[in-house]
Amino acid sequence: MAKSFELGREIAKDGRFERQASVFRRWVTSDGSSEFPAEAGRYHLYVCLACPWSHRAVLGRRLKGLEEAISISYADPYRDERGWAFSGGEFRDQINDFSFLKEAYAATDPSFDGRVTVPVLWDKHTGQIVSNESSDILRMLNGAFETWATESVDLYPPPLRGQIDALNQHIYDDVNNGVYKAGFARSQKAYEHAYERLFATLDELERRLAGSRYLLGEAPTEVDWRLFPTLVRFDAVYYVHFKCNQRRLVDYPNLWAYTRDLYQQPGIAETVAMDQIKRHYYTTHEFLNPSGIVPLGPAIDFLAPHDRSQMARQG
């Protein structure tokens, strides 16, 4: 029987969680300047709907309308020490028939010995991983496949790129990864530091959203869609499971309405698999939830009306 998932080398001596760096960071390019030119049907995404980093890639594919150009396989939300698995049924690798995603890593670099992560952008032609970095994959989906995109949305518009990059880094450090730094901390000091930074940043974002429908104006950009996967999981998982319990998302009037606004954008609700999200976190992290019991609640109505489109805007 496989052992439960553990953090291993990602815990520092002082108890801090230090996420491993992504090792495959090559690029698909629209102009053919890399070894991976953009082509319809050539690339495949390996994701798990439970994972917030995977969620970024799923959102990018959906927002750009790239479902016909880029195929996708979904891993089982349960993960043990063997990593992400394709257990059959809806969780099947229809491209390579892998049983575990680690087979894709081994095919690309037989010496790889880190933690296998999703999402993965796979090149069918050369049989290797292009990238396992979610932020890079999201940006490739936005820019490299424009020829085959059916939706005319730009998540990284040139006039806002400097602001997007700065805000992305801040939100990643203190919110996207911040919930993990709190939940996976192995010392009181490390936990409290991550917890304080998390809620200071959520308070800051709450104030920001009081005067703007989205983080950088009247249209959602990459920074909104990178924040959304964390917010949509917050009350169901991070508030309890990761001890991020100062306030719930629903206690923030602007952040809560903003999350509903994003959730209700066309096609987005279908990317949120709350049953898989809860099953993943509460069964995978035995060191946090030894019983493996998955909570039935909370009841969260992401379809409740919001007033974001009618809000008073700062000129």
Rosetta blueprint (number, residue, H / E / L):
1 M L
2 A L
3 K L
4 S E
5 F L
6 E L
7 L L
8 G H
9 R H
10 E H
11 I E
12 A L
13 K L
14 D L
15 G L
16 R L
17 F E
18 E L
19 R L
20 Q L
21 A L
22 S L
23 V L
24 F L
25 R E
26 R L
27 W L
28 V E
29 T E
30 S L
31 D L
32 G L
33 S L
34 S L
35 E L
36 F E
37 P E
38 A L
39 E L
40 A L
41 G L
42 R L
43 Y E
44 H E
45 L E
46 Y E
47 V E
48 C L
49 L L
50 A L
51 C L
52 P H
53 W H
54 S H
55 H H
56 R H
57 A H
58 V H
59 L H
60 G H
61 R H
62 R H
63 L H
64 K H
65 G L
66 L L
67 E L
68 E L
69 A L
70 I L
71 S E
72 I E
73 S E
74 Y E
75 A L
76 D L
77 P L
78 Y L
79 R L
80 D E
81 E L
82 R L
83 G E
84 W L
85 A E
86 F L
87 S L
88 G E
89 G L
90 E L
91 F E
92 R L
93 D L
94 Q L
95 I L
96 N L
97 D L
98 F L
99 S L
100 F E
101 L L
102 K H
103 E H
104 A H
105 Y H
106 A H
107 A H
108 T H
109 D L
110 P L
111 S L
112 F L
113 D L
114 G L
115 R L
116 V L
117 T L
118 V L
119 P L
120 V E
121 L E
122 W E
123 D E
124 K L
125 H L
126 T L
127 G L
128 Q E
129 I E
130 V E
131 S E
132 N L
133 E L
134 S H
135 S H
136 D H
137 I H
138 L H
139 R H
140 M H
141 L H
142 N H
143 G H
144 A L
145 F L
146 E H
147 T H
148 W H
149 A L
150 T L
151 E L
152 S L
153 V L
154 D L
155 L L
156 Y L
157 P L
158 P H
159 P H
160 L H
161 R H
162 G H
163 Q H
164 I H
165 D H
166 A H
167 L H
168 N H
169 Q H
170 H H
171 I H
172 Y H
173 D H
174 D H
175 V H
176 N H
177 N L
178 G H
179 V H
180 Y H
181 K H
182 A H
183 G H
184 F L
185 A L
186 R L
187 S L
188 Q H
189 K H
190 A H
191 Y H
192 E H
193 H H
194 A H
195 Y H
196 E H
197 R H
198 L H
199 F H
200 A H
201 T H
202 L H
203 D H
204 E H
205 L H
206 E H
207 R H
208 R H
209 L L
210 A L
211 G L
212 S L
213 R L
214 Y E
215 L L
216 L L
217 G E
218 E L
219 A L
220 P L
221 T L
222 E H
223 V H
224 D H
225 W H
226 R H
227 L H
228 F H
229 P H
230 T H
231 L H
232 V H
233 R H
234 F H
235 D H
236 A H
237 V H
238 Y H
239 Y H
240 V H
241 H H
242 F L
243 K L
244 C L
245 N L
246 Q L
247 R L
248 R L
249 L H
250 V H
251 D H
252 Y L
253 P H
254 N H
255 L H
256 W H
257 A H
258 Y H
259 T H
260 R H
261 D H
262 L H
263 Y H
264 Q L
265 Q L
266 P L
267 G L
268 I L
269 A H
270 E H
271 T H
272 V L
273 A L
274 M H
275 D H
276 Q H
277 I H
278 K H
279 R H
280 H H
281 Y H
282 Y H
283 T H
284 T H
285 H L
286 E L
287 F L
288 L L
289 N L
290 P L
291 S L
292 G L
293 I L
294 V L
295 P L
296 L L
297 G L
298 P L
299 A L
300 I L
301 D L
302 F L
303 L L
304 A L
305 P L
306 H L
307 D L
308 R H
309 S H
310 Q H
311 M L
312 A L
313 R L
314 Q L
315 G L
